[in-house]
Amino acid sequence: EKTHFVGLSIGGMTAQGIMLKHADRLMSVVIANSMGKVAPEFVSAWQDRIDLSREKGMDPLIQPTMERWFT
């Protein structure tokens, strides 16, 4: 079966990966507020968050995320 896919932000990056690996399963794709290439500083920031979540769970990420998104 084929589907439509909408990706917002990091979901847009997911959409790009799906397009590359499973284009035959897509009818259409919408990508919004996303990037096609990730700058090295973003890779480092994401890896830091991944490491922190693995070590201490998601709680330490809540406040910084809220501040980034809503201030």
N, C-alpha and C positions, 0 to 999 in steps of 0.2 A: 504494500500500500504506500501511497505517497501522501505527504502532508505539507502544510504551510508551517513555517517556523519564524517566530519573532524573537529576537534577542536584544535585550536592553543592557547596556553597560558590559559587564563581564559576560552576560548572556550573548552579547554580540560577538564576543571572541569565541564562545562556544559554537555559535552559528557558523562562524568561518571554518572551524574545524570540521563540523558536520558537513558543510558544503564540500570540503576537500575530500573527505572520506566516503561520503554517502550521497553524492549529488543525485544519483539515480532515484533516491527515495524522497526527493523534495519537489514540490510544485512551485513554491516561491519562498523567498527569505526576505525578511525585513531586519535590518541592523540599525539600531539607534544608540547614540551616545556611547560609541565604542571606539576602539583603536584597531588598526590593522597590524601595527608593530608596537611592541612594548619597549620603552626606553629602559636602559640598564638600571636606573634608580627605582623604577617600578618593580622590576624583577626582585631586586634586593629587599624592597619594602614588603612585597608579598611573601618572600621566603622568611623574613623575620616574623611575620604574622603566623605563617604555617608552623614555624618552630615553636613559637609561644603557645599556640593552641595545642600542639602535641604535648608540650611540657606541662602546661597549667590549665588546659581546657579553654573554653570560650569566654569565661567571665572577665579576664583581664583585657579582652578586646572590645568589650561593650562600650565603655566610656570613651575611649579614643575614637571609635567608629562614630558614635553619636556626635562628638565634637567635629569630626571631619565633615559629616553629612549635613549638620544642622547649625553650624555657626559661620 
